Amino acid sequence: MVDRDEFMKILNAQRKKFTHKDVARFFKGWNKTMQYCFTDLDEYYVIELVDGIPKPIVQEKLENPDIMYTMSTETFLALNKGEISGFKAYQQGKLIVKATMPEIMKLQKLDKLQID
């Protein structure tokens, strides 16, 4: 069972990465909706970026988000703790991503940032 407080803390830290001084300039002008689907919870969370600035996380299911991540909370936590790479999780079928290649390349800039 996942610790809900830890899970939400890491999801919020993921959202805050967009404002980090080392990557914020790469997302300026980006208007995207990113939806996270957590299969073990059957819950959906959305982070909307407006001009690269993230709005607060909303728990909802969108019909057609720009970017969609589908995974378990266990995989999400492992990814954010550096216990598994996104590529390895994808190869093992633990992570499904719906996004264009340019979007994926841009989002990789967030991977190297440490969570506060």
Backbone atoms as SQL, in Angstrom:
CREATE TABLE atoms (id INTEGER PRIMARY KEY, chain TEXT, resi INTEGER, resn TEXT, atom TEXT, x REAL, y REAL, z REAL);
INSERT INTO atoms VALUES
  (1, 'A', 1, 'MET', 'N', 0.849, -1.196, 0.000),
  (2, 'A', 1, 'MET', 'CA', 0.000, 0.000, 0.000),
  (3, 'A', 1, 'MET', 'C', 0.886, 1.248, 0.000),
  (4, 'A', 2, 'VAL', 'N', 0.540, 2.194, -0.830),
  (5, 'A', 2, 'VAL', 'CA', 1.323, 3.416, -0.953),
  (6, 'A', 2, 'VAL', 'C', 0.953, 4.401, 0.163),
  (7, 'A', 3, 'ASP', 'N', 1.954, 5.118, 0.628),
  (8, 'A', 3, 'ASP', 'CA', 1.750, 6.173, 1.624),
  (9, 'A', 3, 'ASP', 'C', 1.215, 7.397, 0.879),
  (10, 'A', 4, 'ARG', 'N', -0.041, 7.747, 1.095),
  (11, 'A', 4, 'ARG', 'CA', -0.719, 8.833, 0.366),
  (12, 'A', 4, 'ARG', 'C', 0.008, 10.172, 0.544),
  (13, 'A', 5, 'ASP', 'N', 0.490, 10.462, 1.743),
  (14, 'A', 5, 'ASP', 'CA', 1.198, 11.729, 1.968),
  (15, 'A', 5, 'ASP', 'C', 2.482, 11.796, 1.150),
  (16, 'A', 6, 'GLU', 'N', 3.241, 10.694, 1.133),
  (17, 'A', 6, 'GLU', 'CA', 4.482, 10.655, 0.366),
  (18, 'A', 6, 'GLU', 'C', 4.189, 10.789, -1.124),
  (19, 'A', 7, 'PHE', 'N', 3.184, 10.082, -1.584),
  (20, 'A', 7, 'PHE', 'CA', 2.782, 10.123, -2.988),
  (21, 'A', 7, 'PHE', 'C', 2.420, 11.548, -3.410),
  (22, 'A', 8, 'MET', 'N', 1.585, 12.229, -2.641),
  (23, 'A', 8, 'MET', 'CA', 1.169, 13.589, -2.989),
  (24, 'A', 8, 'MET', 'C', 2.332, 14.571, -2.880),
  (25, 'A', 9, 'LYS', 'N', 3.213, 14.352, -1.921),
  (26, 'A', 9, 'LYS', 'CA', 4.388, 15.209, -1.782),
  (27, 'A', 9, 'LYS', 'C', 5.251, 15.120, -3.044),
  (28, 'A', 10, 'ILE', 'N', 5.461, 13.914, -3.544),
  (29, 'A', 10, 'ILE', 'CA', 6.286, 13.733, -4.737),
  (30, 'A', 10, 'ILE', 'C', 5.565, 14.251, -5.983),
  (31, 'A', 11, 'LEU', 'N', 4.275, 14.061, -6.074),
  (32, 'A', 11, 'LEU', 'CA', 3.518, 14.604, -7.211),
  (33, 'A', 11, 'LEU', 'C', 3.604, 16.134, -7.224),
  (34, 'A', 12, 'ASN', 'N', 3.497, 16.750, -6.068),
  (35, 'A', 12, 'ASN', 'CA', 3.630, 18.211, -5.983),
  (36, 'A', 12, 'ASN', 'C', 5.048, 18.658, -6.308),
  (37, 'A', 13, 'ALA', 'N', 6.046, 17.887, -5.877),
  (38, 'A', 13, 'ALA', 'CA', 7.438, 18.212, -6.197),
  (39, 'A', 13, 'ALA', 'C', 7.661, 18.121, -7.710),
  (40, 'A', 14, 'GLN', 'N', 7.032, 17.143, -8.341),
  (41, 'A', 14, 'GLN', 'CA', 7.120, 16.998, -9.798),
  (42, 'A', 14, 'GLN', 'C', 6.544, 18.250, -10.469),
  (43, 'A', 15, 'ARG', 'N', 5.442, 18.737, -9.987),
  (44, 'A', 15, 'ARG', 'CA', 4.809, 19.952, -10.512),
  (45, 'A', 15, 'ARG', 'C', 5.742, 21.158, -10.348),
  (46, 'A', 16, 'LYS', 'N', 6.378, 21.258, -9.198),
  (47, 'A', 16, 'LYS', 'CA', 7.241, 22.408, -8.905),
  (48, 'A', 16, 'LYS', 'C', 8.503, 22.437, -9.759),
  (49, 'A', 17, 'LYS', 'N', 8.897, 21.295, -10.288),
  (50, 'A', 17, 'LYS', 'CA', 10.112, 21.243, -11.110),
  (51, 'A', 17, 'LYS', 'C', 10.023, 22.186, -12.313),
  (52, 'A', 18, 'PHE', 'N', 8.821, 22.427, -12.810),
  (53, 'A', 18, 'PHE', 'CA', 8.666, 23.297, -13.972),
  (54, 'A', 18, 'PHE', 'C', 9.104, 24.729, -13.688),
  (55, 'A', 19, 'THR', 'N', 9.119, 25.120, -12.428),
  (56, 'A', 19, 'THR', 'CA', 9.496, 26.486, -12.079),
  (57, 'A', 19, 'THR', 'C', 10.962, 26.590, -11.659),
  (58, 'A', 20, 'HIS', 'N', 11.678, 25.489, -11.648),
  (59, 'A', 20, 'HIS', 'CA', 13.085, 25.484, -11.238),
  (60, 'A', 20, 'HIS', 'C', 13.910, 26.349, -12.197),
  (61, 'A', 21, 'LYS', 'N', 14.827, 27.115, -11.651),
  (62, 'A', 21, 'LYS', 'CA', 15.606, 28.069, -12.446),
  (63, 'A', 21, 'LYS', 'C', 16.389, 27.418, -13.586),
  (64, 'A', 22, 'ASP', 'N', 16.770, 26.155, -13.436),
  (65, 'A', 22, 'ASP', 'CA', 17.562, 25.486, -14.467),
  (66, 'A', 22, 'ASP', 'C', 16.742, 25.012, -15.667),
  (67, 'A', 23, 'VAL', 'N', 15.424, 24.938, -15.540),
  (68, 'A', 23, 'VAL', 'CA', 14.610, 24.429, -16.653),
  (69, 'A', 23, 'VAL', 'C', 13.440, 25.322, -17.046),
  (70, 'A', 24, 'ALA', 'N', 13.075, 26.276, -16.235),
  (71, 'A', 24, 'ALA', 'CA', 11.873, 27.084, -16.504),
  (72, 'A', 24, 'ALA', 'C', 11.900, 27.717, -17.891),
  (73, 'A', 25, 'ARG', 'N', 13.054, 28.163, -18.334),
  (74, 'A', 25, 'ARG', 'CA', 13.141, 28.826, -19.657),
  (75, 'A', 25, 'ARG', 'C', 12.772, 27.876, -20.804),
  (76, 'A', 26, 'PHE', 'N', 13.017, 26.576, -20.631),
  (77, 'A', 26, 'PHE', 'CA', 12.694, 25.603, -21.675),
  (78, 'A', 26, 'PHE', 'C', 11.181, 25.416, -21.840),
  (79, 'A', 27, 'PHE', 'N', 10.425, 25.743, -20.794),
  (80, 'A', 27, 'PHE', 'CA', 8.978, 25.519, -20.829),
  (81, 'A', 27, 'PHE', 'C', 8.184, 26.802, -21.072),
  (82, 'A', 28, 'LYS', 'N', 8.886, 27.937, -21.160),
  (83, 'A', 28, 'LYS', 'CA', 8.190, 29.198, -21.435),
  (84, 'A', 28, 'LYS', 'C', 7.432, 29.062, -22.760),
  (85, 'A', 29, 'GLY', 'N', 6.176, 29.461, -22.757),
  (86, 'A', 29, 'GLY', 'CA', 5.333, 29.364, -23.943),
  (87, 'A', 29, 'GLY', 'C', 4.647, 28.015, -24.102),
  (88, 'A', 30, 'TRP', 'N', 4.925, 27.101, -23.185),
  (89, 'A', 30, 'TRP', 'CA', 4.332, 25.757, -23.265),
  (90, 'A', 30, 'TRP', 'C', 2.964, 25.771, -22.624),
  (91, 'A', 31, 'ASN', 'N', 1.950, 25.386, -23.363),
  (92, 'A', 31, 'ASN', 'CA', 0.583, 25.282, -22.862),
  (93, 'A', 31, 'ASN', 'C', 0.136, 23.830, -23.069),
  (94, 'A', 32, 'LYS', 'N', 0.227, 23.055, -22.010),
  (95, 'A', 32, 'LYS', 'CA', -0.044, 21.615, -22.098),
  (96, 'A', 32, 'LYS', 'C', -0.830, 21.147, -20.878),
  (97, 'A', 33, 'THR', 'N', -1.613, 20.104, -21.081),
  (98, 'A', 33, 'THR', 'CA', -2.240, 19.414, -19.952),
  (99, 'A', 33, 'THR', 'C', -1.580, 18.036, -19.853),
  (100, 'A', 34, 'MET', 'N', -1.098, 17.732, -18.669),
  (101, 'A', 34, 'MET', 'CA', -0.462, 16.453, -18.407),
  (102, 'A', 34, 'MET', 'C', -1.316, 15.691, -17.415),
  (103, 'A', 35, 'GLN', 'N', -1.704, 14.508, -17.791),
  (104, 'A', 35, 'GLN', 'CA', -2.535, 13.692, -16.911),
  (105, 'A', 35, 'GLN', 'C', -1.759, 12.460, -16.467),
  (106, 'A', 36, 'TYR', 'N', -1.837, 12.198, -15.175),
  (107, 'A', 36, 'TYR', 'CA', -1.245, 11.003, -14.580),
  (108, 'A', 36, 'TYR', 'C', -2.381, 10.063, -14.209),
  (109, 'A', 37, 'CYS', 'N', -2.320, 8.840, -14.724),
  (110, 'A', 37, 'CYS', 'CA', -3.289, 7.809, -14.374),
  (111, 'A', 37, 'CYS', 'C', -2.558, 6.788, -13.510),
  (112, 'A', 38, 'PHE', 'N', -3.019, 6.629, -12.275),
  (113, 'A', 38, 'PHE', 'CA', -2.418, 5.665, -11.356),
  (114, 'A', 38, 'PHE', 'C', -3.328, 4.451, -11.287),
  (115, 'A', 39, 'THR', 'N', -2.860, 3.377, -11.917),
  (116, 'A', 39, 'THR', 'CA', -3.690, 2.199, -12.134),
  (117, 'A', 39, 'THR', 'C', -4.097, 1.490, -10.842),
  (118, 'A', 40, 'ASP', 'N', -3.231, 1.503, -9.845),
  (119, 'A', 40, 'ASP', 'CA', -3.563, 0.805, -8.598),
  (120, 'A', 40, 'ASP', 'C', -4.585, 1.565, -7.765),
  (121, 'A', 41, 'LEU', 'N', -4.658, 2.873, -7.950),
  (122, 'A', 41, 'LEU', 'CA', -5.630, 3.689, -7.218),
  (123, 'A', 41, 'LEU', 'C', -6.881, 3.969, -8.049),
  (124, 'A', 42, 'ASP', 'N', -6.782, 3.762, -9.361),
  (125, 'A', 42, 'ASP', 'CA', -7.819, 4.158, -10.308),
  (126, 'A', 42, 'ASP', 'C', -8.147, 5.643, -10.119),
  (127, 'A', 43, 'GLU', 'N', -7.072, 6.440, -10.056),
  (128, 'A', 43, 'GLU', 'CA', -7.199, 7.889, -9.880),
  (129, 'A', 43, 'GLU', 'C', -6.407, 8.602, -10.964),
  (130, 'A', 44, 'TYR', 'N', -6.888, 9.786, -11.308),
  (131, 'A', 44, 'TYR', 'CA', -6.279, 10.611, -12.340),
  (132, 'A', 44, 'TYR', 'C', -5.966, 11.983, -11.744),
  (133, 'A', 45, 'TYR', 'N', -4.775, 12.489, -12.065),
  (134, 'A', 45, 'TYR', 'CA', -4.368, 13.813, -11.607),
  (135, 'A', 45, 'TYR', 'C', -3.870, 14.594, -12.811),
  (136, 'A', 46, 'VAL', 'N', -4.181, 15.880, -12.840),
  (137, 'A', 46, 'VAL', 'CA', -3.828, 16.733, -13.971),
  (138, 'A', 46, 'VAL', 'C', -2.968, 17.893, -13.493),
  (139, 'A', 47, 'ILE', 'N', -1.902, 18.117, -14.261),
  (140, 'A', 47, 'ILE', 'CA', -1.089, 19.320, -14.104),
  (141, 'A', 47, 'ILE', 'C', -1.220, 20.080, -15.415),
  (142, 'A', 48, 'GLU', 'N', -1.740, 21.281, -15.334),
  (143, 'A', 48, 'GLU', 'CA', -1.881, 22.119, -16.523),
  (144, 'A', 48, 'GLU', 'C', -0.795, 23.180, -16.506),
  (145, 'A', 49, 'LEU', 'N', -0.117, 23.323, -17.636),
  (146, 'A', 49, 'LEU', 'CA', 0.904, 24.351, -17.786),
  (147, 'A', 49, 'LEU', 'C', 0.354, 25.452, -18.673),
  (148, 'A', 50, 'VAL', 'N', 0.463, 26.687, -18.204),
  (149, 'A', 50, 'VAL', 'CA', 0.059, 27.845, -18.980),
  (150, 'A', 50, 'VAL', 'C', 1.291, 28.734, -19.089),
  (151, 'A', 51, 'ASP', 'N', 1.786, 28.885, -20.312),
  (152, 'A', 51, 'ASP', 'CA', 3.030, 29.605, -20.568),
  (153, 'A', 51, 'ASP', 'C', 4.173, 29.024, -19.719),
  (154, 'A', 52, 'GLY', 'N', 4.142, 27.698, -19.547),
  (155, 'A', 52, 'GLY', 'CA', 5.196, 27.005, -18.824),
  (156, 'A', 52, 'GLY', 'C', 5.052, 27.007, -17.314),
  (157, 'A', 53, 'ILE', 'N', 4.036, 27.685, -16.814),
  (158, 'A', 53, 'ILE', 'CA', 3.838, 27.775, -15.364),
  (159, 'A', 53, 'ILE', 'C', 2.739, 26.785, -14.958),
  (160, 'A', 54, 'PRO', 'N', 3.060, 25.899, -14.002),
  (161, 'A', 54, 'PRO', 'CA', 2.076, 24.892, -13.616),
  (162, 'A', 54, 'PRO', 'C', 0.988, 25.451, -12.710),
  (163, 'A', 55, 'LYS', 'N', -0.232, 25.087, -13.026),
  (164, 'A', 55, 'LYS', 'CA', -1.365, 25.396, -12.143),
  (165, 'A', 55, 'LYS', 'C', -1.407, 24.336, -11.047),
  (166, 'A', 56, 'PRO', 'N', -2.197, 24.533, -10.007),
  (167, 'A', 56, 'PRO', 'CA', -2.324, 23.511, -8.960),
  (168, 'A', 56, 'PRO', 'C', -2.816, 22.180, -9.530),
  (169, 'A', 57, 'ILE', 'N', -2.407, 21.109, -8.894),
  (170, 'A', 57, 'ILE', 'CA', -2.823, 19.770, -9.301),
  (171, 'A', 57, 'ILE', 'C', -4.310, 19.604, -9.049),
  (172, 'A', 58, 'VAL', 'N', -4.984, 19.016, -10.033),
  (173, 'A', 58, 'VAL', 'CA', -6.420, 18.761, -9.928),
  (174, 'A', 58, 'VAL', 'C', -6.636, 17.266, -10.106),
  (175, 'A', 59, 'GLN', 'N', -7.476, 16.703, -9.256),
  (176, 'A', 59, 'GLN', 'CA', -7.818, 15.292, -9.410),
  (177, 'A', 59, 'GLN', 'C', -9.030, 15.209, -10.318),
  (178, 'A', 60, 'GLU', 'N', -8.774, 14.779, -11.575),
  (179, 'A', 60, 'GLU', 'CA', -9.852, 14.623, -12.548),
  (180, 'A', 60, 'GLU', 'C', -9.352, 13.798, -13.719),
  (181, 'A', 61, 'LYS', 'N', -10.281, 13.275, -14.477),
  (182, 'A', 61, 'LYS', 'CA', -9.963, 12.509, -15.679),
  (183, 'A', 61, 'LYS', 'C', -10.354, 13.337, -16.893),
  (184, 'A', 62, 'LEU', 'N', -9.377, 13.586, -17.766),
  (185, 'A', 62, 'LEU', 'CA', -9.625, 14.327, -18.990),
  (186, 'A', 62, 'LEU', 'C', -9.827, 13.349, -20.146),
  (187, 'A', 63, 'GLU', 'N', -10.590, 13.756, -21.123),
  (188, 'A', 63, 'GLU', 'CA', -10.831, 12.912, -22.289),
  (189, 'A', 63, 'GLU', 'C', -9.624, 12.862, -23.224),
  (190, 'A', 64, 'ASN', 'N', -8.950, 13.984, -23.392),
  (191, 'A', 64, 'ASN', 'CA', -7.856, 14.025, -24.357),
  (192, 'A', 64, 'ASN', 'C', -6.739, 14.963, -23.880),
  (193, 'A', 65, 'PRO', 'N', -5.987, 14.554, -22.860),
  (194, 'A', 65, 'PRO', 'CA', -4.886, 15.410, -22.403),
  (195, 'A', 65, 'PRO', 'C', -3.780, 15.445, -23.462),
  (196, 'A', 66, 'ASP', 'N', -2.962, 16.477, -23.414),
  (197, 'A', 66, 'ASP', 'CA', -1.841, 16.570, -24.346),
  (198, 'A', 66, 'ASP', 'C', -0.817, 15.469, -24.077),
  (199, 'A', 67, 'ILE', 'N', -0.574, 15.202, -22.805),
  (200, 'A', 67, 'ILE', 'CA', 0.416, 14.213, -22.383),
  (201, 'A', 67, 'ILE', 'C', -0.247, 13.325, -21.345),
  (202, 'A', 68, 'MET', 'N', -0.043, 12.008, -21.485),
  (203, 'A', 68, 'MET', 'CA', -0.680, 11.064, -20.567),
  (204, 'A', 68, 'MET', 'C', 0.349, 10.060, -20.072),
  (205, 'A', 69, 'TYR', 'N', 0.441, 9.955, -18.750),
  (206, 'A', 69, 'TYR', 'CA', 1.279, 8.948, -18.109),
  (207, 'A', 69, 'TYR', 'C', 0.358, 7.943, -17.435),
  (208, 'A', 70, 'THR', 'N', 0.603, 6.663, -17.647),
  (209, 'A', 70, 'THR', 'CA', -0.158, 5.612, -16.984),
  (210, 'A', 70, 'THR', 'C', 0.838, 4.686, -16.294),
  (211, 'A', 71, 'MET', 'N', 0.653, 4.494, -14.985),
  (212, 'A', 71, 'MET', 'CA', 1.558, 3.663, -14.195),
  (213, 'A', 71, 'MET', 'C', 0.948, 3.430, -12.825),
  (214, 'A', 72, 'SER', 'N', 1.564, 2.553, -12.054),
  (215, 'A', 72, 'SER', 'CA', 1.161, 2.368, -10.657),
  (216, 'A', 72, 'SER', 'C', 1.844, 3.437, -9.805),
  (217, 'A', 73, 'THR', 'N', 1.343, 3.640, -8.607),
  (218, 'A', 73, 'THR', 'CA', 1.997, 4.583, -7.700),
  (219, 'A', 73, 'THR', 'C', 3.379, 4.058, -7.307),
  (220, 'A', 74, 'GLU', 'N', 3.524, 2.742, -7.227),
  (221, 'A', 74, 'GLU', 'CA', 4.828, 2.152, -6.896),
  (222, 'A', 74, 'GLU', 'C', 5.871, 2.532, -7.959),
  (223, 'A', 75, 'THR', 'N', 5.486, 2.448, -9.232),
  (224, 'A', 75, 'THR', 'CA', 6.392, 2.834, -10.313),
  (225, 'A', 75, 'THR', 'C', 6.680, 4.324, -10.255),
  (226, 'A', 76, 'PHE', 'N', 5.655, 5.136, -10.017),
  (227, 'A', 76, 'PHE', 'CA', 5.836, 6.586, -9.919),
  (228, 'A', 76, 'PHE', 'C', 6.837, 6.943, -8.825),
  (229, 'A', 77, 'LEU', 'N', 6.694, 6.332, -7.661),
  (230, 'A', 77, 'LEU', 'CA', 7.615, 6.608, -6.562),
  (231, 'A', 77, 'LEU', 'C', 9.026, 6.141, -6.907),
  (232, 'A', 78, 'ALA', 'N', 9.156, 4.958, -7.512),
  (233, 'A', 78, 'ALA', 'CA', 10.474, 4.432, -7.888),
  (234, 'A', 78, 'ALA', 'C', 11.151, 5.337, -8.920),
  (235, 'A', 79, 'LEU', 'N', 10.393, 5.840, -9.878),
  (236, 'A', 79, 'LEU', 'CA', 10.942, 6.759, -10.874),
  (237, 'A', 79, 'LEU', 'C', 11.471, 8.028, -10.218),
  (238, 'A', 80, 'ASN', 'N', 10.699, 8.575, -9.316),
  (239, 'A', 80, 'ASN', 'CA', 11.072, 9.844, -8.695),
  (240, 'A', 80, 'ASN', 'C', 12.153, 9.710, -7.631),
  (241, 'A', 81, 'LYS', 'N', 12.372, 8.509, -7.148),
  (242, 'A', 81, 'LYS', 'CA', 13.468, 8.258, -6.206),
  (243, 'A', 81, 'LYS', 'C', 14.736, 7.793, -6.927),
  (244, 'A', 82, 'GLY', 'N', 14.655, 7.662, -8.256),
  (245, 'A', 82, 'GLY', 'CA', 15.803, 7.220, -9.031),
  (246, 'A', 82, 'GLY', 'C', 16.082, 5.729, -8.938),
  (247, 'A', 83, 'GLU', 'N', 15.109, 4.957, -8.492),
  (248, 'A', 83, 'GLU', 'CA', 15.283, 3.512, -8.352),
  (249, 'A', 83, 'GLU', 'C', 15.111, 2.775, -9.677),
  (250, 'A', 84, 'ILE', 'N', 14.477, 3.426, -10.641),
  (251, 'A', 84, 'ILE', 'CA', 14.290, 2.870, -11.982),
  (252, 'A', 84, 'ILE', 'C', 14.269, 4.046, -12.957),
  (253, 'A', 85, 'SER', 'N', 14.808, 3.825, -14.135),
  (254, 'A', 85, 'SER', 'CA', 14.778, 4.889, -15.148),
  (255, 'A', 85, 'SER', 'C', 13.449, 4.841, -15.893),
  (256, 'A', 86, 'GLY', 'N', 13.074, 5.961, -16.452),
  (257, 'A', 86, 'GLY', 'CA', 11.851, 6.007, -17.239),
  (258, 'A', 86, 'GLY', 'C', 11.917, 5.059, -18.417),
  (259, 'A', 87, 'PHE', 'N', 13.098, 4.967, -19.052),
  (260, 'A', 87, 'PHE', 'CA', 13.245, 4.076, -20.196),
  (261, 'A', 87, 'PHE', 'C', 13.064, 2.620, -19.793),
  (262, 'A', 88, 'LYS', 'N', 13.661, 2.243, -18.664),
  (263, 'A', 88, 'LYS', 'CA', 13.537, 0.860, -18.198),
  (264, 'A', 88, 'LYS', 'C', 12.089, 0.547, -17.807),
  (265, 'A', 89, 'ALA', 'N', 11.432, 1.479, -17.115),
  (266, 'A', 89, 'ALA', 'CA', 10.028, 1.283, -16.732),
  (267, 'A', 89, 'ALA', 'C', 9.164, 1.138, -17.982),
  (268, 'A', 90, 'TYR', 'N', 9.452, 1.932, -19.003),
  (269, 'A', 90, 'TYR', 'CA', 8.721, 1.854, -20.271),
  (270, 'A', 90, 'TYR', 'C', 8.946, 0.503, -20.935),
  (271, 'A', 91, 'GLN', 'N', 10.214, 0.074, -21.002),
  (272, 'A', 91, 'GLN', 'CA', 10.541, -1.213, -21.620),
  (273, 'A', 91, 'GLN', 'C', 9.862, -2.381, -20.914),
  (274, 'A', 92, 'GLN', 'N', 9.755, -2.296, -19.596),
  (275, 'A', 92, 'GLN', 'CA', 9.158, -3.369, -18.810),
  (276, 'A', 92, 'GLN', 'C', 7.629, -3.297, -18.781),
  (277, 'A', 93, 'GLY', 'N', 7.052, -2.307, -19.431),
  (278, 'A', 93, 'GLY', 'CA', 5.603, -2.164, -19.466),
  (279, 'A', 93, 'GLY', 'C', 5.011, -1.589, -18.185),
  (280, 'A', 94, 'LYS', 'N', 5.870, -1.027, -17.343),
  (281, 'A', 94, 'LYS', 'CA', 5.399, -0.429, -16.091),
  (282, 'A', 94, 'LYS', 'C', 4.951, 1.019, -16.283),
  (283, 'A', 95, 'LEU', 'N', 5.326, 1.610, -17.409),
  (284, 'A', 95, 'LEU', 'CA', 5.017, 3.002, -17.709),
  (285, 'A', 95, 'LEU', 'C', 4.537, 3.092, -19.153),
  (286, 'A', 96, 'ILE', 'N', 3.388, 3.723, -19.330),
  (287, 'A', 96, 'ILE', 'CA', 2.861, 4.000, -20.672),
  (288, 'A', 96, 'ILE', 'C', 2.795, 5.516, -20.808),
  (289, 'A', 97, 'VAL', 'N', 3.350, 6.024, -21.895),
  (290, 'A', 97, 'VAL', 'CA', 3.373, 7.468, -22.119),
  (291, 'A', 97, 'VAL', 'C', 2.738, 7.768, -23.467),
  (292, 'A', 98, 'LYS', 'N', 1.787, 8.706, -23.462),
  (293, 'A', 98, 'LYS', 'CA', 1.201, 9.215, -24.704),
  (294, 'A', 98, 'LYS', 'C', 1.663, 10.658, -24.835),
  (295, 'A', 99, 'ALA', 'N', 2.600, 10.878, -25.753),
  (296, 'A', 99, 'ALA', 'CA', 3.144, 12.213, -25.987),
  (297, 'A', 99, 'ALA', 'C', 3.916, 12.179, -27.295),
  (298, 'A', 100, 'THR', 'N', 4.163, 13.340, -27.858),
  (299, 'A', 100, 'THR', 'CA', 4.995, 13.404, -29.050),
  (300, 'A', 100, 'THR', 'C', 6.461, 13.291, -28.631),
  (301, 'A', 101, 'MET', 'N', 7.312, 12.916, -29.562),
  (302, 'A', 101, 'MET', 'CA', 8.744, 12.817, -29.259),
  (303, 'A', 101, 'MET', 'C', 9.323, 14.160, -28.796),
  (304, 'A', 102, 'PRO', 'N', 8.986, 15.291, -29.424),
  (305, 'A', 102, 'PRO', 'CA', 9.498, 16.573, -28.909),
  (306, 'A', 102, 'PRO', 'C', 9.048, 16.851, -27.467),
  (307, 'A', 103, 'GLU', 'N', 7.821, 16.469, -27.130),
  (308, 'A', 103, 'GLU', 'CA', 7.344, 16.659, -25.752),
  (309, 'A', 103, 'GLU', 'C', 8.143, 15.794, -24.785),
  (310, 'A', 104, 'ILE', 'N', 8.384, 14.549, -25.170),
  (311, 'A', 104, 'ILE', 'CA', 9.154, 13.642, -24.316),
  (312, 'A', 104, 'ILE', 'C', 10.565, 14.175, -24.116),
  (313, 'A', 105, 'MET', 'N', 11.182, 14.646, -25.173),
  (314, 'A', 105, 'MET', 'CA', 12.541, 15.183, -25.077),
  (315, 'A', 105, 'MET', 'C', 12.588, 16.394, -24.145),
  (316, 'A', 106, 'LYS', 'N', 11.594, 17.242, -24.242),
  (317, 'A', 106, 'LYS', 'CA', 11.555, 18.425, -23.373),
  (318, 'A', 106, 'LYS', 'C', 11.343, 18.020, -21.917),
  (319, 'A', 107, 'LEU', 'N', 10.446, 17.071, -21.678),
  (320, 'A', 107, 'LEU', 'CA', 10.150, 16.634, -20.314),
  (321, 'A', 107, 'LEU', 'C', 11.340, 15.937, -19.651),
  (322, 'A', 108, 'GLN', 'N', 12.252, 15.395, -20.452),
  (323, 'A', 108, 'GLN', 'CA', 13.432, 14.748, -19.882),
  (324, 'A', 108, 'GLN', 'C', 14.318, 15.728, -19.124),
  (325, 'A', 109, 'LYS', 'N', 14.189, 17.000, -19.396),
  (326, 'A', 109, 'LYS', 'CA', 14.956, 18.017, -18.667),
  (327, 'A', 109, 'LYS', 'C', 14.601, 18.015, -17.177),
  (328, 'A', 110, 'LEU', 'N', 13.398, 17.546, -16.853),
  (329, 'A', 110, 'LEU', 'CA', 12.958, 17.511, -15.460),
  (330, 'A', 110, 'LEU', 'C', 13.571, 16.327, -14.693),
  (331, 'A', 111, 'ASP', 'N', 13.957, 15.283, -15.413),
  (332, 'A', 111, 'ASP', 'CA', 14.414, 14.050, -14.778),
  (333, 'A', 111, 'ASP', 'C', 15.643, 14.222, -13.903),
  (334, 'A', 112, 'LYS', 'N', 16.532, 15.129, -14.266),
  (335, 'A', 112, 'LYS', 'CA', 17.786, 15.272, -13.528),
  (336, 'A', 112, 'LYS', 'C', 17.653, 16.150, -12.281),
  (337, 'A', 113, 'LEU', 'N', 16.528, 16.825, -12.146),
  (338, 'A', 113, 'LEU', 'CA', 16.338, 17.709, -10.993),
  (339, 'A', 113, 'LEU', 'C', 16.036, 16.893, -9.740),
  (340, 'A', 114, 'GLN', 'N', 16.623, 17.302, -8.643),
  (341, 'A', 114, 'GLN', 'CA', 16.363, 16.669, -7.359),
  (342, 'A', 114, 'GLN', 'C', 15.061, 17.186, -6.770),
  (343, 'A', 115, 'ILE', 'N', 14.321, 16.298, -6.125),
  (344, 'A', 115, 'ILE', 'CA', 13.082, 16.684, -5.462),
  (345, 'A', 115, 'ILE', 'C', 13.412, 17.273, -4.109),
  (346, 'A', 116, 'ASP', 'N', 12.832, 18.435, -3.838),
  (347, 'A', 116, 'ASP', 'CA', 13.074, 19.099, -2.538),
  (348, 'A', 116, 'ASP', 'C', 12.354, 18.393, -1.420);
